[in-house]
């Protein structure tokens, strides 16, 4: 009932623990592109 509870926000401050160098916006695209390119290079 109380949405302003620090206890509730404490156990789950972030739904996805991403690194400080990764962003859920621009990095998401870059990360995917880099991941795919690296995978292709490693497979070749």
ABEGO torsion letter per residue (X at the ends): XBABBAAAAAABABABBBBAABBABAAAAAAAAAAAAAAAAAAX
